[in-house]
Amino acid sequence: MATTQTEKNSKHPKGLYYLFFSEMWERFGFYLMLAIFFLYMIDAQKGGLALPKAAASDIFGTFIALVYLTPFLGGLLADRVMGYRKAISLGGILMGIGYCLLAVKGDLALYSALGLVIIGNGFFKPNISTLLGNLYSEPQYAENKDSGYNIFYMGINIGAFAAPFVASYMRNTWGWGYAFAAAGIGMFLGVLIFWLGNKHYKHVDVLKPVEANDMSISKILGIVILPAMLTGIAAWFFIPGSIFGSDSTDAFLFGSLPIVFFYVSLWAKASAKDKKPIAAMLAIFGVVIIFWAIFKQNGTALTTWAQYYTDRSLPETLEKPAQALGMVQYVNTSPRTVEDYDQNFRTKTDAEGKVITKEGVDPYLNNLPQEKWPAEGEDRPLISPELFQSINPFFVVLLTPVVVAFFAMLRRNKKEPSTPAKIGLGLLITAASTLVMVGAVFAANNGLEKSSAMWLVGSYAVITVGELCLSPMGLSLVSKLSPPRLTALMMGGWFLSTSIGNKLSGVLASLWDVYDHKQYFFLVNCAGALLAALAIFAMLKWLRNIVIAHTGKH
């Protein structure tokens, strides 16, 4: 389709807006599921899976790791065989079915559902980002690529902001299954919107020519995918005990090695022209793993802090409107069946690994002075803990225009940092966000008292600024530096680094109960972010020169 005169006069292609809303609904479904998945796994009172926090964190980390590992294969198939629109459509449909299947009871349905979401995301996620980048490859839009990705990223976070509210309403009013079904409906809406915008990106959905030194798909399957699967299976079954904390972690990390080797071989076999850009991307991929390992603890460690250590009391004036939106949980002093916690909210498990229950008051009251307990017969309203996960996307939506305008001002004054420098800055800000949580630990007397909800709000606000400096800039950098025939494959590499980081987030979160003093948990995260930032700044001159040489701009 030829570009219209209206689009020529616009700063952004019209297809951006269809991709914006398609991704918004896709992320709504995904983050609705993530908002409650950890809580569903540890719940032993209302039909959840009754798993201990360490096991739930491991499953959560493995799931979000695999969700971001499959884009490697999905990007490859879209580049070479399917094209981007078919891959996005297939991925969205599979994810929608997977979310709906989570509403069905039983282990078979659960793991089948997770498998569909994992495979579907592999087709959807890298290719919608690549299709957007292709729209900005047209000369009239090229200089606005960074801001285009920022706008796209805002769409992601509008969906992510709304998701916990719907999740809270559905699970508090109807139950876990209805909440998961709502995620599926959101995904199908995203696919429909994508189809409606088809004519606006049809012209940039072009299969890339294969060069002589490129591996065939069958060869990649034979020397990358199959070895990755076999290595993962071997690590699961044949490593005595575990090296990295659990069998699933060993299987994932060892299984990732053949894929990492494949990306290194792409660099080794690349032409002189492509070698440096690929090297720069691989360096960025390696460093941002640390960011994702910290950031993705919002669904595990920070949700744990919100549930047990944060004062979630709701002002009386807000109770009725919040109740109407399904945002409220109630706590009282009536004995009930609850998880068997110690004073640090560590659970006990039976021989099958399920959390042991007991008769007692709601665990929320454990670190609340008795004089602040509800009176006998009184129901005290609390904010549902998953709603804290809406804080990050809220700040993304709020701050994206500010960040875009700030960098635009610097660009006009010829002081804009390079894209790699923005990523390094994002890591420094991420380190600062963990220090906010160190403050929360001290304010809560290491969890013996409730901390103000403003500590979590503050931590989310700070890490959001870091995220806006890092995540959309990473997507933009891949689009700028990738050889055209490898764009989706390199986007898959970005998601591979996200995947490994996500898995490490589960590893870190599973250690929550190991730390008697919670400040050390957050200080370990801080140290990781600082080391990653130092690595970026040490490579900054080299990275900036590659970007300038490849694009003519920094």
HUHU-V547160 format. One line per field, one symbol per residue. phi: phi as a letter, one per 20 degrees, with the letter a starting at -180 (. if undefined). A space follows every 10 residues. Layout:
phi = ???
//
This chain:
phi = .fffffffee fcfffgfffg fffgfffgff ffffgdffff fefddcneel efgffffffg ffffffgeef ggfffffffe cenfffffff ffffffffff fffefofffg ffffffffff ffeeffefff fffffeffgf dgfdfgffff fgfffgefff ffgfffgfff ffedpgffff ffffffffff fffgffegfe cgfdecfefe egeeffffff ffdcffffff ffffffedef mbedobfffg ffffffgfff fffffgffef fgfeffgfff ffffgfffgf gffeffffec fffffffddd fdfdggfeff ffffemeddd cbeffbfcfe defdmeedce feneffdbea fgggfgddgg fdfffgnede fcfffffffe fgfgffffeg gfffffffff ffelcfffgf ffffffffff gfffffffff fffellnfce efffffgfff fffffffffd ffffffffff efggfdgfff fffgffffff ffffffffff egffefdfff gfffffffff ffffffffef fffffffffe dnce
//
